[in-house]
Structures are given as structure tokens and as C-alpha cells.
Amino acid sequence: MLHTSAFGLGSVAASWLLKHDRLLAEEADEPFKPDLEEKTYDLFQKQPHHEPQAKAMISMFMLGGPSQIDLFDPKPELIKHDGKTFSGDVKFDNPAQASREIMAPLWKFKPHGQCGMELSELVPHLGEVADEITLIRSMHTGANNHIPSNYALSTGRAASGRAVLGSWLTSALGSETQELPAYVALTDTRGLPLIGGENWSNGKLPSIYQGTMVRPVAPRIFNLDPPKHLKGAPQQEQLRLLDRLNQEHLRQHPGENDLEARMKSYGLAARMQVAAREAFDISGETETTKKMYGIDQKVTRDYGARCLIARRLVERGVRFVQILCNGQVWDHHGSIKTALPQRCVEVDKPAAALVRDLKERGLLDSTIVHWGGEMGRLPVIQFREGLTKRDKVGRDHNTYGFSMWVAGGGFRQGHIHGHTDEFSHYAIDGIIHHYDWLATVLHQFGLDHKKLKFRIGPRDLRLVENEEARVATELLG
């Protein structure tokens, strides 16, 4: 039995299958060397691999998949063949509800800015800052559902349990402020985004690099005020005693990363009692600024306030800020005619105001502003059966050719990059894969995606593991 199991063909096949399914133990990336010095993890500033262009990033993530066909990628062929049968290869996510009836964009496009960037009438305010942005029309993840495509864009691979971009940036570079979280997630008043806290997860990186979720309404952080009997000197004495006890406990438990991270988080919480209250309070902003962000209007008030807070945070040294929607509200399988305009009017004015405000304050050159979702939509109708009008129809998922835009941080201004085919389904020129996007962002922060590693036992974790990943220099100024 031992002979046949060890040397027979079955063991060879089993080994191959285990490796194919990524279940076989991996070889070490480098010969294992024990750590001879105690490692510490903190948020103090660290040196990048090379001179950086960007110091901070604000990501406006539109979970669900905004329709590039109706917003960013005009195609005359879609208008020409509207209502006809699509004869090409379609990658449906839900074949049971699919059709091959072509649906042209439901809104008109027109050029904007000196660059002549064609944008939909649904995003007029973005058109006002068209000369500041790079519009990427050739994004690709190939993971044709929300969760895996979200993972791909944020963690480098369509798999759960991995650290997101913001955590990697804070672990590699630290923060310019020690009084505010290095990485902040601003959530929607209507609820958490799809997969909740995984959007700001530290994965297997130390816990100190996890994003800090801030409440969507005031008070955005609870318990900033100490009890009256502890204010001032009593609280300081209490904190000093607590720190001595914690340090002694840590000495008795060396190498406990979570314990060390928890201690530093409590230290940050104490310092935040003053800094956070000021950073999240927009009452001191001018009425002109508030109006520019749409805070004076009900439909844009929430998103406008979060965009303004994001600006205030990076202004104060925060490294990475996410502005997230609830659920997957851009997932328009049905009723796209009414639902897409509602989403656009909520975010278009605040997003454009953020770009304009950062530029006026001299912050745009060093801050990457990103707007986009994890996918786009198909050129054909979904939910057509039984409907005589297009009021209730929508579009299925498309991760093979979709759009997003980026501004600042050394990216080109007034630039359109890449092309999809004549029906806006497949990216065919200047393709930007998710791993190319991440490698390019890291590069702008002064980080080499091949050198950015974190060792866990014999393995090196990396944000960008695909060996074909490249820095998309054609996107850069």
C-alpha cells in the first residue's frame, strides 16, 4: 500500500490536481530567513522606492457598474443598429434574462473642454472639469460578477481575504498625520456597500493598516469627548498608566501584531479627540464652497458632504480616503432609464467640485482622484421579454471593456485612453487590466509593484502578483 501510494500514478495525478486548484503548499519565494530583529508596525512616514508624484488618494467607488455606454463611451454603431439583433460574441452574466436586442445609449453625448472629450448629458458637471481628467475607456477585469471584480480592482486578484490598495499604501508609506486615521472609509447614509468591511480590509497585513470606517452622519465618530470628571490632567494620567500596563503586557507577549496594532489604535483614538472633531466638521467652510459641492441641495447633500470631508482629510495628511455607495446601487439590470439619472445627479456635481476644489488649493497635483465601478454594462437589453417599452429594461454586466476616470497625482489632463469595439463590449486597444491599474497607482506613490511585499512565514504577499502587470505610462503626464 505504501509503495503504490507513494510511487504510483495516482499520487502524481493528485499532486497535479492539488497544484492546479492552488491547494498544494507553495514553495517559498526566497529562502526562509528568521527575523533577527523585532518587527514593529506603525503609521509613521516611510520612504518610497522612488520619487513619488502622489501623496494621497481619494477613490469614489461606484459599486454595481455604471453604464459606460450611457455615460462615457459613445458609439455611433449602437445608434445605427438600435433594436436590431447583435450578432457578435456576448459574455452574459445572466443568460436566463438576456436578449440580443441592441440598445443604443438613452442619452445624448457632446464634447467638453478644450480637449473635446465626449461625455453624456447625465454628467454635465464632469464636463466642466474634462480638461483635468484622464478618461479610461478600456478597463478590463474579466471577472464577470460584482464581488470577484471588486476584489480584482481593490486587492489585485478575484479572491477574498486579501488586503486592499489603501491598506498596502498605508503599510508601505505610513501617514503624514499621527492624529487622524491614515485610511478612512466614508459610507453612505443608506447603508454599507456590498461585502461591507471587506472594502477596507487589511487582509493578512497587520491590523493597524485596516481602513477606519466613519459614520455617515454626525457624530461621525462616537465618544470623542471624555467624561467631565476625566477631562484634562486626570485623563492624561490615566492614559499614561494604561500605556505602561500595555507595554508591559506586550513585552510578555512578543510578536503579537494584533495586540500591538490595538494599542496603537487606542493611542490614535486619544489623539483624535481634538483632531477628528475639527476634520469632520464642515460648518466652518464658506457658503460658496458648500454650494459648489451641492450641500445646499437635498439630492447632493450627503455625497457632497463626504466629498468635502475627503478634501479636508487629505488636506490634513490622511493617505487614502474611500467614498462608498450603499449596496450595489449602480447595478442597473432593470429600469436603467429612470435609475441611472438618479445615481448620476447625486454624485456628478460633488465629484466635479472635489476636482476643482483640490486644484484651487494646490492639492490636485499630489492627490489622485478616482471615479469608477468594478464593471460596466452590455450593449444589449436585459429583461426584454414581456415588455413592450424600454422603460423597465436594463443592461447586464460587462467586465471586458468599461470606463472610469482619474485626475491629479501625475495623470494626464484632458486625455482619453483606449478603445472598445464598435459596440462597447470588449476593450480592443490600450487595454488596462486591473493589475495594470494597481501597478500604475503604486508607481505614482513612488512604489515598485514588484518590490512591494509583506512576508508571512516563508511567503511574500504582494498586491500585484500577475507577472504581466505593467505601469501604464501612457496614462501619465
C-alpha positions as CSV (number, residue, x, y, z in Angstrom):
1,M,0.0,0.0,0.0
2,L,2.8,2.4,0.9
3,H,4.7,1.6,-2.3
4,T,1.7,2.1,-4.6
5,S,0.5,5.3,-2.9
6,A,4.0,6.9,-2.9
7,F,5.2,5.9,-6.3
8,G,2.1,5.1,-8.3
9,L,0.4,7.2,-11.0
10,G,-2.4,8.2,-8.6
11,S,0.0,10.2,-6.4
12,V,1.3,12.1,-9.4
13,A,-2.2,12.9,-10.5
14,A,-3.2,14.0,-7.0
15,S,-0.2,16.3,-6.8
16,W,-1.1,17.9,-10.2
17,L,-4.7,18.4,-9.2
18,L,-3.8,20.0,-5.9
19,K,-1.4,22.4,-7.6
20,H,-3.9,23.2,-10.3
21,D,-6.5,24.1,-7.7
22,R,-3.9,26.1,-5.7
23,L,-4.2,23.7,-2.7
24,L,-0.7,22.5,-2.7
25,A,1.8,24.1,-0.4
26,E,3.7,26.7,-2.3
27,E,7.5,27.0,-2.4
28,A,9.0,29.9,-0.6
29,D,9.6,33.0,-2.8
30,E,13.0,33.3,-1.3
31,P,15.0,31.1,1.2
32,F,13.5,31.5,4.6
33,K,15.4,33.6,7.0
34,P,14.3,34.1,10.6
35,D,13.8,37.7,11.7
36,L,16.7,38.6,13.9
37,E,15.2,41.9,15.0
38,E,11.9,42.6,16.5
39,K,9.5,44.0,13.9
40,T,7.2,46.9,14.7
41,Y,4.3,48.2,12.7
42,D,3.3,51.8,12.8
43,L,1.9,54.7,10.7
44,F,5.0,56.9,10.7
45,Q,6.1,58.1,7.3
46,K,8.3,55.8,5.4
47,Q,10.5,56.2,2.3
48,P,9.1,55.1,-1.1
49,H,11.1,53.2,-3.6
50,H,11.5,56.2,-5.9
51,E,10.4,59.8,-6.0
52,P,6.6,59.9,-5.8
53,Q,4.2,62.1,-7.7
54,A,1.2,61.4,-5.4
55,K,0.9,61.7,-1.6
56,A,-2.8,60.9,-1.2
57,M,-5.7,59.3,-3.0
58,I,-9.5,59.7,-2.9
59,S,-11.4,56.9,-4.5
60,M,-15.1,57.4,-5.3
61,F,-16.1,53.8,-5.9
62,M,-19.4,53.2,-7.7
63,L,-20.3,49.6,-6.8
64,G,-22.7,47.9,-9.2
65,G,-21.2,49.0,-12.5
66,P,-22.0,52.4,-14.1
67,S,-23.0,52.0,-17.8
68,Q,-20.1,53.2,-19.9
69,I,-22.4,53.1,-22.9
70,D,-24.7,55.7,-21.4
71,L,-22.0,57.9,-19.7
72,F,-18.5,57.7,-21.2
73,D,-18.2,55.7,-24.4
74,P,-20.3,57.0,-27.3
75,K,-20.7,54.5,-30.2
76,P,-22.4,55.6,-33.4
77,E,-22.8,51.9,-34.4
78,L,-25.1,51.4,-31.4
79,I,-27.4,54.2,-32.6
80,K,-27.3,52.9,-36.2
81,H,-28.2,49.3,-35.2
82,D,-30.6,50.2,-32.3
83,G,-33.3,47.5,-31.9
84,K,-31.5,45.0,-34.2
85,T,-30.1,41.6,-33.3
86,F,-26.5,41.6,-32.0
87,S,-24.5,39.0,-34.0
88,G,-21.2,39.1,-32.1
89,D,-20.0,37.2,-29.1
90,V,-21.7,38.3,-25.8
91,K,-20.4,37.5,-22.3
92,F,-23.7,37.4,-20.4
93,D,-23.7,37.1,-16.6
94,N,-27.3,36.1,-16.6
95,P,-28.2,34.2,-19.8
96,A,-31.7,33.4,-18.5
97,Q,-32.7,37.1,-18.6
98,A,-30.6,38.0,-21.6
99,S,-31.5,39.1,-25.1
100,R,-29.5,40.0,-28.2
101,E,-31.5,43.2,-28.9
102,I,-29.1,46.1,-29.3
103,M,-30.0,49.2,-27.1
104,A,-28.3,52.5,-28.1
105,P,-27.4,55.0,-25.4
106,L,-30.5,56.5,-24.0
107,W,-28.9,59.9,-23.5
108,K,-27.0,62.3,-25.9
109,F,-23.3,62.9,-25.9
110,K,-21.4,66.2,-26.6
111,P,-17.8,67.3,-26.4
112,H,-16.5,69.2,-23.4
113,G,-13.4,71.3,-22.6
114,Q,-10.5,72.2,-24.9
115,C,-9.8,68.5,-25.2
116,G,-13.2,67.9,-26.8
117,M,-14.0,64.9,-24.5
118,E,-17.4,63.4,-25.4
119,L,-19.5,62.8,-22.3
120,S,-23.1,62.0,-21.7
121,E,-25.7,64.7,-20.8
122,L,-26.1,62.8,-17.5
123,V,-22.7,64.1,-16.2
124,P,-22.7,67.8,-17.1
125,H,-20.6,68.9,-14.1
126,L,-17.9,66.3,-15.0
127,G,-17.8,68.0,-18.4
128,E,-16.8,71.3,-16.7
129,V,-13.5,69.6,-15.4
130,A,-12.9,67.4,-18.5
131,D,-9.6,69.2,-19.1
132,E,-8.4,67.9,-15.7
133,I,-9.1,64.2,-16.1
134,T,-7.9,61.1,-17.9
135,L,-10.9,59.1,-19.1
136,I,-10.0,55.4,-19.5
137,R,-12.4,53.6,-21.9
138,S,-10.6,50.3,-21.9
139,M,-10.7,48.8,-18.4
140,H,-10.8,45.0,-18.1
141,T,-11.0,42.6,-15.2
142,G,-12.7,39.6,-16.9
143,A,-14.3,38.6,-13.5
144,N,-17.9,39.0,-14.6
145,N,-19.7,39.4,-11.3
146,H,-19.6,42.2,-8.7
147,I,-17.7,40.6,-5.8
148,P,-14.8,39.0,-7.8
149,S,-14.4,42.0,-10.0
150,N,-14.4,44.3,-6.9
151,Y,-11.7,42.1,-5.3
152,A,-9.7,42.2,-8.5
153,L,-9.7,46.0,-8.7
154,S,-9.1,46.6,-5.0
155,T,-6.8,43.6,-4.0
156,G,-5.2,42.5,-7.2
157,R,-6.9,39.2,-7.5
158,A,-10.5,38.0,-7.7
159,A,-10.4,36.3,-4.3
160,S,-11.4,37.2,-0.8
161,G,-9.2,37.6,2.3
162,R,-6.6,39.9,0.7
163,A,-5.5,43.4,1.7
164,V,-6.9,46.3,-0.3
165,L,-5.0,49.1,-2.0
166,G,-5.5,51.5,0.8
167,S,-4.0,49.1,3.3
168,W,-1.0,48.5,1.2
169,L,-0.3,52.2,0.7
170,T,-0.5,52.9,4.4
171,S,1.7,49.9,5.3
172,A,4.3,51.0,2.8
173,L,4.2,54.7,3.3
174,G,2.6,55.4,6.7
175,S,0.8,58.7,7.1
176,E,1.6,62.4,7.3
177,T,-0.6,62.7,10.3
178,Q,-0.5,60.9,13.6
179,E,-3.7,62.5,14.8
180,L,-6.1,61.0,12.2
181,P,-6.5,57.6,10.7
182,A,-4.2,57.0,7.7
183,Y,-7.0,55.3,5.8
184,V,-10.6,56.4,6.0
185,A,-13.8,54.8,4.5
186,L,-16.8,57.2,4.2
187,T,-20.0,55.2,3.9
188,D,-23.5,56.1,2.6
189,T,-26.3,57.2,4.8
190,R,-28.5,54.5,3.3
191,G,-26.3,51.6,4.3
192,L,-23.0,49.8,3.8
193,P,-21.6,48.8,0.4
194,L,-21.7,45.3,-1.0
195,I,-19.3,43.0,1.1
196,G,-19.2,45.6,3.8
197,G,-15.9,45.8,5.7
198,E,-14.0,43.8,3.1
199,N,-13.8,47.0,1.1
200,W,-11.4,48.4,3.6
201,S,-9.8,45.1,4.8
202,N,-6.2,44.7,5.8
203,G,-6.2,41.1,4.8
204,K,-3.1,39.4,6.2
205,L,-1.3,42.7,6.8
206,P,-1.1,43.9,10.4
207,S,-4.4,45.2,11.8
208,I,-3.1,48.7,12.1
209,Y,-3.4,49.1,8.3
210,Q,-7.1,48.4,8.2
211,G,-9.3,51.3,7.0
212,T,-11.3,53.2,9.6
213,M,-15.0,53.3,8.8
214,V,-16.5,56.6,9.7
215,R,-20.2,57.0,10.4
216,P,-22.2,58.6,7.5
217,V,-24.0,61.1,9.8
218,A,-22.9,63.3,12.8
219,P,-21.4,62.4,15.2
220,R,-19.2,60.7,12.6
221,I,-17.0,59.3,15.4
222,F,-18.6,58.4,18.8
223,N,-17.1,59.2,22.2
224,L,-14.7,61.9,21.2
225,D,-15.5,63.8,24.5
226,P,-14.2,62.3,27.8
227,P,-16.4,62.4,30.8
228,K,-16.3,65.7,32.7
229,H,-14.5,64.2,35.7
230,L,-11.7,62.9,33.5
231,K,-11.1,66.0,31.3
232,G,-7.6,67.4,31.3
233,A,-4.9,66.1,33.7
234,P,-6.9,63.1,35.1
235,Q,-7.3,61.7,31.6
236,Q,-3.7,62.2,30.7
237,E,-2.6,60.4,33.9
238,Q,-5.0,57.6,33.1
239,L,-3.6,57.2,29.6
240,R,0.0,57.2,30.8
241,L,-0.9,54.4,33.3
242,L,-2.7,52.5,30.6
243,D,0.3,52.8,28.3
244,R,2.7,51.4,30.9
245,L,0.4,48.4,31.5
246,N,0.0,47.8,27.8
247,Q,3.8,48.0,27.2
248,E,4.5,45.5,30.0
249,H,1.8,43.2,28.6
250,L,3.4,43.4,25.1
251,R,6.8,42.6,26.5
252,Q,5.4,39.4,27.9
253,H,3.8,38.5,24.5
254,P,6.4,39.4,21.9
255,G,5.4,39.2,18.2
256,E,1.7,39.7,18.9
257,N,0.9,42.0,15.9
258,D,-2.8,42.4,16.7
259,L,-2.0,43.4,20.3
260,E,0.5,46.0,19.1
261,A,-1.9,47.3,16.5
262,R,-4.7,47.5,19.1
263,M,-2.5,49.5,21.4
264,K,-1.6,52.0,18.7
265,S,-5.3,52.3,17.6
266,Y,-6.2,53.3,21.2
267,G,-3.4,55.8,21.2
268,L,-4.7,57.2,17.9
269,A,-8.2,57.4,19.4
270,A,-6.9,59.6,22.2
271,R,-5.2,62.0,19.8
272,M,-8.3,62.0,17.6
273,Q,-10.4,63.6,20.4
274,V,-9.4,67.0,19.1
275,A,-8.2,66.5,15.5
276,A,-11.1,64.3,14.3
277,R,-13.8,66.7,15.6
278,E,-12.2,69.5,13.6
279,A,-11.5,67.5,10.4
280,F,-15.1,66.2,10.1
281,D,-16.8,69.5,10.9
282,I,-17.6,71.3,7.7
283,S,-19.5,74.1,9.4
284,G,-16.6,76.4,9.0
285,E,-16.4,76.1,5.3
286,T,-17.6,79.0,3.2
287,E,-21.1,79.0,1.8
288,T,-19.6,79.3,-1.6
289,T,-17.7,76.1,-1.1
290,K,-20.7,74.2,0.4
291,K,-22.8,75.3,-2.6
292,M,-20.1,74.2,-5.0
293,Y,-20.3,70.7,-3.5
294,G,-24.2,70.7,-3.6
295,I,-24.6,70.7,0.2
296,D,-27.4,73.2,-0.2
297,Q,-29.5,70.7,-2.1
298,K,-31.1,67.6,-0.7
299,V,-30.2,65.3,-3.6
300,T,-26.5,66.1,-3.4
301,R,-26.1,66.9,0.3
302,D,-24.9,63.5,1.5
303,Y,-22.4,62.9,-1.3
304,G,-21.3,66.5,-1.3
305,A,-20.6,66.5,2.4
306,R,-18.5,63.3,2.1
307,C,-16.5,64.7,-0.9
308,L,-15.8,67.8,1.1
309,I,-14.7,65.8,4.1
310,A,-12.4,63.8,1.9
311,R,-10.8,67.0,0.8
312,R,-10.4,68.1,4.4
313,L,-8.8,64.8,5.3
314,V,-6.1,64.7,2.6
315,E,-5.5,68.4,3.4
316,R,-4.6,67.2,6.9
317,G,-2.3,64.4,5.9
318,V,-4.6,61.4,5.5
319,R,-3.2,59.0,3.0
320,F,-6.2,57.2,1.5
321,V,-10.0,58.0,1.5
322,Q,-12.8,55.9,0.1
323,I,-16.2,57.3,-0.7
324,L,-18.5,54.4,-1.0
325,C,-22.1,53.9,-2.1
326,N,-24.7,51.7,-0.5
327,G,-25.1,48.1,-1.7
328,Q,-24.5,47.9,-5.4
329,V,-26.8,50.8,-6.5
330,W,-25.2,51.2,-9.9
331,D,-26.3,47.6,-10.9
332,H,-29.0,48.5,-13.4
333,H,-30.3,45.2,-14.7
334,G,-33.7,46.9,-15.0
335,S,-35.2,50.4,-15.1
336,I,-32.0,51.9,-16.3
337,K,-33.9,54.8,-17.9
338,T,-35.0,56.1,-14.5
339,A,-32.4,54.7,-12.1
340,L,-29.2,55.8,-13.9
341,P,-30.1,59.6,-13.9
342,Q,-30.9,59.4,-10.2
343,R,-27.5,58.0,-9.4
344,C,-25.7,60.5,-11.6
345,V,-27.4,63.6,-10.2
346,E,-26.4,62.5,-6.7
347,V,-22.7,62.3,-7.4
348,D,-21.9,64.3,-10.5
349,K,-21.8,67.8,-9.0
350,P,-19.9,66.8,-5.8
351,A,-17.3,64.7,-7.7
352,A,-16.5,67.6,-10.1
353,A,-16.4,70.0,-7.2
354,L,-13.8,67.8,-5.5
355,V,-11.5,68.0,-8.5
356,R,-12.0,71.8,-8.8
357,D,-11.5,72.4,-5.1
358,L,-8.3,70.4,-4.9
359,K,-6.9,72.2,-7.9
360,E,-7.7,75.6,-6.4
361,R,-6.0,74.7,-3.2
362,G,-2.9,73.4,-4.9
363,L,-3.6,69.8,-3.8
364,L,-4.6,68.1,-7.1
365,D,-1.0,67.6,-8.4
366,S,-0.3,65.4,-5.3
367,T,-3.7,63.8,-4.9
368,I,-5.1,61.0,-7.1
369,V,-8.9,61.3,-7.6
370,H,-10.5,58.2,-8.9
371,W,-14.1,57.6,-10.0
372,G,-15.4,54.3,-11.3
373,G,-17.0,50.9,-10.5
374,E,-16.0,47.3,-10.8
375,M,-17.6,46.8,-14.2
376,G,-19.7,48.4,-17.0
377,R,-22.7,47.2,-18.9
378,L,-23.6,45.3,-22.1
379,P,-24.9,46.9,-25.4
380,V,-27.9,44.6,-25.4
381,I,-31.2,44.6,-23.4
382,Q,-31.9,42.7,-20.3
383,F,-35.4,41.9,-19.1
384,R,-36.9,42.4,-22.6
385,E,-39.4,39.5,-22.6
386,G,-42.9,40.6,-21.9
387,L,-42.1,44.3,-22.1
388,T,-43.4,46.4,-24.9
389,K,-41.5,49.6,-23.9
390,R,-37.9,50.2,-22.8
391,D,-38.9,52.0,-19.5
392,K,-38.2,48.9,-17.4
393,V,-35.3,47.2,-19.2
394,G,-31.7,47.3,-18.2
395,R,-28.2,46.1,-19.1
396,D,-26.3,43.0,-17.9
397,H,-22.7,43.0,-16.5
398,N,-19.6,43.8,-18.7
399,T,-16.1,43.5,-17.2
400,Y,-14.4,43.1,-20.6
401,G,-14.5,46.7,-21.6
402,F,-15.6,49.5,-19.3
403,S,-14.8,53.1,-18.3
404,M,-13.6,55.0,-15.3
405,W,-11.8,58.4,-14.9
406,V,-8.9,59.6,-12.8
407,A,-7.5,63.1,-12.1
408,G,-4.4,64.6,-10.4
409,G,-1.5,62.8,-9.0
410,G,0.5,63.0,-12.2
411,F,-2.1,61.5,-14.5
412,R,-2.6,63.2,-17.9
413,Q,-5.0,66.1,-18.2
414,G,-7.8,66.2,-20.8
415,H,-6.9,62.8,-22.1
416,I,-8.9,59.9,-23.5
417,H,-7.2,56.5,-23.3
418,G,-8.1,53.2,-25.0
419,H,-10.9,52.0,-27.1
420,T,-13.6,49.3,-27.0
421,D,-15.1,47.7,-30.1
422,E,-17.8,49.4,-32.1
423,F,-20.5,48.2,-29.7
424,S,-18.6,49.0,-26.4
425,H,-18.3,45.4,-25.2
426,Y,-14.7,44.4,-25.5
427,A,-11.6,46.6,-24.9
428,I,-9.5,46.2,-28.0
429,D,-6.9,48.9,-27.8
430,G,-4.8,50.3,-24.9
431,I,-6.3,47.7,-22.5
432,I,-5.8,48.4,-18.8
433,H,-6.2,45.3,-16.7
434,H,-6.9,45.6,-13.0
435,Y,-3.4,44.7,-12.2
436,D,-2.0,47.4,-14.6
437,W,-4.2,49.9,-12.8
438,L,-2.9,49.0,-9.4
439,A,0.7,48.9,-10.6
440,T,0.3,52.4,-12.0
441,V,-1.2,53.8,-8.9
442,L,1.6,52.3,-6.8
443,H,4.1,53.8,-9.2
444,Q,2.6,57.3,-8.7
445,F,3.1,56.9,-5.0
446,G,6.8,56.0,-5.5
447,L,6.3,52.3,-5.1
448,D,7.5,49.4,-7.3
449,H,4.8,46.8,-7.5
450,K,7.4,44.1,-7.8
451,K,9.2,45.2,-4.7
452,L,6.1,45.9,-2.5
453,K,6.0,42.8,-0.4
454,F,5.0,41.7,3.1
455,R,6.4,38.4,4.4
456,I,4.2,35.9,6.1
457,G,6.3,32.9,7.1
458,P,8.1,31.6,4.0
459,R,5.8,33.6,1.6
460,D,5.9,37.1,0.3
461,L,2.4,38.7,0.0
462,R,2.0,41.2,-2.9
463,L,-0.8,43.4,-4.0
464,V,0.2,42.9,-7.7
465,E,1.1,39.3,-8.3
466,N,0.5,39.0,-12.0
467,E,3.8,38.9,-13.7
468,E,2.4,40.6,-16.8
469,A,1.4,43.7,-14.8
470,R,2.9,46.9,-16.1
471,V,2.9,50.6,-15.2
472,A,0.7,52.2,-17.8
473,T,3.0,55.2,-18.5
474,E,0.7,56.3,-21.4
475,L,-1.8,57.4,-18.7
476,L,0.8,59.6,-17.0
477,G,1.7,63.2,-17.7
